[in-house]
Amino acid sequence: MRSVSAVQTADRGSEATVDAASTLTRLGVVGCGLMGSGIAEVAAKAGLDVAVREIDEAAAAAGRARLTTSLDRGVRGGKLSEADRDAVLGRLSFTTDLGDFADRDVVIEAVAENEQLKADIFGALDKVVTRPDAIFASNTSSIPIAKLGMATSRPEQVVGIHFFNPVPVQKLVEIVPSLLTSPETAQAAQDFATGRLGKEVIRSQDRAGFVVNSLLVPYLLAAVRMLESGFAAAADIDRGMVLGCAHPMGPLALCDLIGLDTIKAVAESMYEEFKEPLYAPPPLLMRMVDAGLLGKKSGRGFHSYPR
């Protein structure tokens, strides 16, 4: 049984976490695709002032529409009142200029899984964000955080905050400090994810794939190879894992949900780091990405998704 002083110390530690997280009230999200819009939605629901940056006005409009559709779905499902939806939308702003992130306490990059693109964004953010202890985070699922940190003059403030899709539903966040990330930044990122966004956190070392994808991606690629070899049909592979292993979704359907381009990028990053054959993207996956068959977001992947 803990002593009273131990309980008081734990309580003070909990209060300190909440207090530290409460100072991070202005969030910038770079990218408003599936992941970026989900991150922005969760943060705005949590009461944060959220600025979202997209590449052009058309992409910004599409991102706003995606967020509005998600919030409207919550209203129809009885999870959100119309007044709450309007309040959430009121906390969201959209821009095409990274310069509008100057006052942000935390910036989360959520663009395509491309190392050079992400590094360029971090280099630009480093020049415009004025808060000296701002957190620079990447939602990457595979790219080493140290490489992104080195694109800035303050790599000690760069950390991985990896969300899972769909962000408003999935509770998990991976916190990934690099060898250069300061302990203070890693802890602040964890406090932000738990204390402000209400997520559950696990820590990972800065290696391609982190915890979840290091386990998940070889399984998904094995399902692609099974289909590619003609061993079983896509529907049977998925049905087998749902009914035989109690998975909520089959591996090929999960590939479609994540996006085949994302799966390919993660696999390539992991193979580049470890040179393990099980991480290499199968030819079928590469050809499907080349053909624009990216899964649910394109309407067709291993399964079809009528618009």
N, C-alpha and C positions, 0 to 999 in steps of 0.2 A: 504494500500500500504506500502511495506517495505521501510524503509529509506535506503539511500546509504550505511551507515555504517553497517546496517543489512545485505544488499546484500554482502558487502565486507567480513563480518564475515562468512557468509554462504559459500562464495567462498573459503575463507581460510580454512574452515573446510573440504570442498571437496578436496582441494589440499592436506591437511594433510592426508586424507584418502588414496589418491592415493600414496602419498609419503611413508606412512607406509606400504602399500601393496607392493610397488615396492622393498622394502628390502627383501621380501620373494621370492627368485628366484629359490631355490633348493627344489624340492618336492620329497618325497619318498612315494610310494604307495605299501602297503603290500597286495598282492593278485591281480591276473589279470584275474578274472572271468568276468562276464558281467558288474558288477559295477566297479571293479578295472580298467578294461581296458577302460571303458568309462571315468572315472576320469582322468586317465593318458592321454587319447587322448585330452580331453578338455584342460588340463594343458599344454601339449606340443604345441597345437595350439596357446595357449596364450603366447608362448615364454619361458616357464619355462624349466629348466633343470630337467628332470623327470627320477628318478630311480625306477624301478619296481622289487619287490622281490616276487619270487614264491618258492614253497616248494622243487621243484627239476627241473632238466633241461628239462624234458618232459613237465611239467606244464608251464615253462617259454617259451618254444618254442610254445606251444599252445596259450599262451597269446599274444606273438608277432604276431602269425598268425591272431588272432582275431583282433588285432589293425590294422594290414596291410590290412585285408579284409575290415574293416570299412573305412579306408582312401581311398582305391581303389574305394569303392562305392561312396565316395564323388567326386572323380575324374570323374567317369563315369556320375555322376549326374550334373557335371558342377559347383559344389560348391567349388572345390579345384583344383588348377593346379597341374600338375605332379611335378613341382619344389617345390611347397608348401608342397606337400605330402612328398617329399624326405627330406625337411627341418624339418618337424615334426618328421619323423622317426629318423633323426639325433640327435634330442634332447631327444630321449628315450634310456635308457640302461636297461639291465635286469641282475638280479643276483639271487643267491640262498642264499646269506649271508647277514643277517641283519647288520653285521659289516660295510657293504658298505654304510650304511645310516649315518655314523658318522657326515658328514658335512651338513646334511639336515636342512633346516630352518623350514619346515613343513613336518610331516609324517601323512598320512591318512591310517588307517587300514580298509581294505575292504575284510575281509575273511568271512567264513561261520558264520551264526548267532548262535554262541556257546560262552557262557560267559567265560568258562574256557580257551578256545582257545584264545579268544581276550585278556583276562587278562594276559596270558602267553606272548603274543606278546608285550603288553605294558611294562611288566616287563623287557623283553629283550631289547626293544628300550631304556628304561630308562638308561640302562647300556652302550649303544653304542653312542647315539646321544650327541655330544659335545657342540652344541650351547646352552648357558645357558638359553636363553628365547625361545627355539624352541617350536613350537606348536605341541602337540600330539593330533590327532583327530581320532575319530571313525566314520565310516559310518553306524554304527548300526541303525536299525530301531526300536529297542525296549529295548535293554539292558541298564540299568541305567548307566549313564556316571560316577557317583560317584564311582561305584564299579570298573570300569576300571581305574579311577584315583588313587584309593587306591593301585593298583598293582605297582605304581611307587613311587619314592621319591619326585615327584613334581606334585601332583594332581592339583595344581593351574594352571598348563599349559595344562591340559587335557580337551577337549571340544568335543561335538558332532558336526560333519559337515555331515549332512544326505542328500545325493543326491537322485535323483529319476531316474528310468529307463525308457527309455535309456538316459544316462547322457548327451550325446552330443545334445540331442533334448530338454529335459525337463529343464526349466529355474529355477525351484524352488530348494532352499537349506534350510533345517532347521538348525539353529544354536542352539545348546542345551548346555548351561553352567550348570554344577552341582553346588551344594551348596559350593563346594570347588574351582571351577574355578574362577580365578581372573577376575575382570572387564576388565583388559588390554588384557588378552588372548581372552575373548569373543569378544571384539571389533576388535582385530587383526584378528581373524578368520572370522568375518563378512566382514571386509575390504578386506581380501584375496579372499573371495568368490565373492564379488561384483566388487572390483577394479581390480583383476587379472583374475578371471575366467568368469566375465561377467554374474553372476547369480543374481537372485532375492532372497532375504532372508526374512524368517520369524523367529521369536524367539519362543522357547518353553521352558517350565519348564522341568526339568529332571524327567520325569515320563514315565513309559513304554508306548510305542506307540507314544509319542510326540503329535503333533497336527494332522497331516494327518492320520496316522494309527489309532489313537484313534477314528476317525470318519469313516475311510474306512474299517477297518478289521471287525467290527460287521456287516456291510453291506455285505461283501464278505462271511462271515460265514453264514449269513441268507440265501444267495443264495445256498450254499452247503447244508444246512438243507432242503431247499425246494426241491432240487433234490433228496436228500437222502430219503425223505418221500414219493416220488412218486407224488408229487403235480403237477410238470410240468417237461418237458424234458429240457435238458441243452440248446439246440438250442432255445427253446421258452423262457426260462428265459433270455438268453442273448438278443435275438431279442426284447423282451418286453422292456428291459431297454434302448436299443439303440433307438428304434423307439418311445417308449412311454415317455421317460425322456430325450431324446437327449444326452445320454451318448455316448462318442466316441467308447466305447467298453463295452460289457456285463460283468457282474461280474465274471462269470466262465472263460471266455476268459482272463480276467485280472488276475485271479488267475494263469492261465497257463503261462501268460507272466512273472509274478513276480516269479513264482516257488512255487509249493505246499509245498515244504520243508520250504521255507522261510515264507510262510503264517502260517504254523503250528508253527514254532519257535516264530514268533511274537505273535500269539494267546496265546501260552503257557506262554510267558513272561508277557503279559498283564493280563492273568488269575491269575498268581502267585502273581501279585502285588495287584489286585483289588478284586479277588474272585467273579467276576460278571459272571453269567452263560453265558451271551451273548458273552463273550470272550473265552469260552472254545472251543477248536477245536472239530468239530463233528467227530464221529467215521469213517465216510466215508473218510474224509480228512486224518485221521491217517492211515487208511488201504491203501490208495493210496500211501502215502509216504513210508510206509513199503514195498510196492510192486515196488517201483522205478518209479511210474507214477507221475513224477514231473512237467509235463506241457510241454511247448514248448522246453525246453532244453533237455528233454529226448525223445521227439517225440510223447508223449502221456500224456494227463492229462484228463480234462473234455472233451476235443476235441482231435483229432488226427492231427499230423503235420508230413506228409511224409518227410523223409530226402531228 
